[in-house]
Amino acid sequence: MSAPWIPIAWAALHVVKAAVSPIGGHLSDRLNRKGVIVAGWVVYALVYGGFALAGSAAALVPLFLVYGVYYGLTEGVEKAVVADLAPAGRRGAAFGAYHAVIGLGALAASLVFAAVWKAAGAPAAFALGAALSLVSAAWLSRLDLRPAAR
């Protein structure tokens, strides 16, 4: 993809994310938050698996748009889990800790991704991301996310 198309692709991803976010929130309120997050992480794994296998920019564009579905299913719902689990008087601290972990995790993940890309190529880096997302989804599906009795 040439440089002028990159901001257009990101804008399109955000349109998808904005369209899916209310659906993700509704599903998390109506069904359960964990299931929506697990579904989002599976979408992430499928997108990264697709990135690993894609042979052309034409194949990347629809995958990139589906990446917006992952964000729409997970971003708000993950924050709702934090609000659910944190005691009322500690929600600010809980969100601060959540964002610190997200930031540090993203930094570490980016460094590992770059190292794998450099050592083994882009397909290997994306395949690792897909595999780790599936492992994380499986692990999350086994966790109890119900708030402790207060």
N, C-alpha and C positions, 0 to 999 in steps of 0.2 A: 504494500500500500504506500503510495507516495505521501509525502509530508502534508500537503494541503488537505488530504482526506482524513487524517488522524483526528483532528478536532470534530469533524462531522461524524466519524464513527463513535467517538466518545459521547457526543450529544445524543446520537441515536440510542446508545446503550442506556443513557439516563432517561430517555423517553420510555424505554421498556421497563426499566427499574421503577419509574414513577407509576406506570400502569399496573405493575404486578404488586407493588408494596401494599396497597389497600387489600388486595386479595390475600396476600400472605398474612396480613394482620387479622383479617376476618377469619381465615382458616385457623389461626392460632387461638383466637378467642372461642371459636365454635367447636373445634376438634381438640387439638392439644399443641402446645408450643413445640415440644420436642419433635413430634412428627413432622412439623413444617420445617424445622431447622434441618433435620435429617434429610428430608426431600431436597432442600436447597443445597446441602453438601453433596448429595448424589448428582444434582444438576451440575455443580462445580466439577465433580470428577468426570462427568461425561464431556463437558466442555474442554477440560484440560486433556482428556484422552483424545478428543477430536483435534485439538491443537497439535498434539504429538503426531497424529497421523495425517494432518492436512498437507496437501502437496501444492496448494496454490492460494493466492490471496482471495480468490473467489470463494474458496471453501472456508476461509477464516472469517469472512464478514458475517454469515449467518451464525456461526459459533459465537462470535463476539457479541452479537445481539442476544443470544440465549444466555450469555454471561450476565446480562442484565436481569434475567429471571432469577438467577442465583442470589443476586443482591436484593431483589425485591422480596424474595422468600425469607431471607435471613437477617438483614440488618435490623429492622425494627423488632422482629420477633426475639432476637438475641437480647436486645435491650429490655424487652418486656420480661424476659426470664430474670434478668438482673433485678428489675423492680419487684418481681414476684418473690424472689429469694431474700432480698435484703430487708432487714428490719427497718421500719419507718424512719427511725432516728439515725440510720446509718446509710441511707440511700445515696447521699452525695458521695460519701467515701467509697461505697460500692461501685458507683459509676466511675469514679476516679481510678479505682483499682482495675476495673474492667478495661478502661481505655488505655491504661498503662500496659496491661498484659497484651492487649491487641497491638499496640504500637511496638513493643519489644518483640512480640511474636512475628509481626510483619517484617521487622528489621532482620531477625534471625532467618526467617523463611526466604527473604530476598537474597541474603548472603549465600545460603545453601543452594538456592535456585541458580544463582550466578555461577557458583563453583561447579555445579553439575553441568550447566550449559557449557562452561569453558572446557571441562574435562571430557564430556561425552556428547555434547551437542544439545540443541533445543528439544528434539523429540524426547530425549532421556529426561530432561528437566521437567517438561510438561507431564510425562508419564509418571514421574515421581510425585508431582503435585496431585495427579489424579489418584494414585494409589494411597497417598496419605489422607486425602479427603475421604476415600471409602473406609479406611481404617478408623478415622475419626467419627464418621457417621455410625459405623457399627458400634464403636465404644460409647458414643452418646446415646444410642438407642437402648443401651443397658443401664444407663444412669437413672436414678430417681430424682426428678426435678421438682418434686413437691416441696413447698415451703415447710420447714420444721414447725411443729406446734410451738406456739409462744405462750 
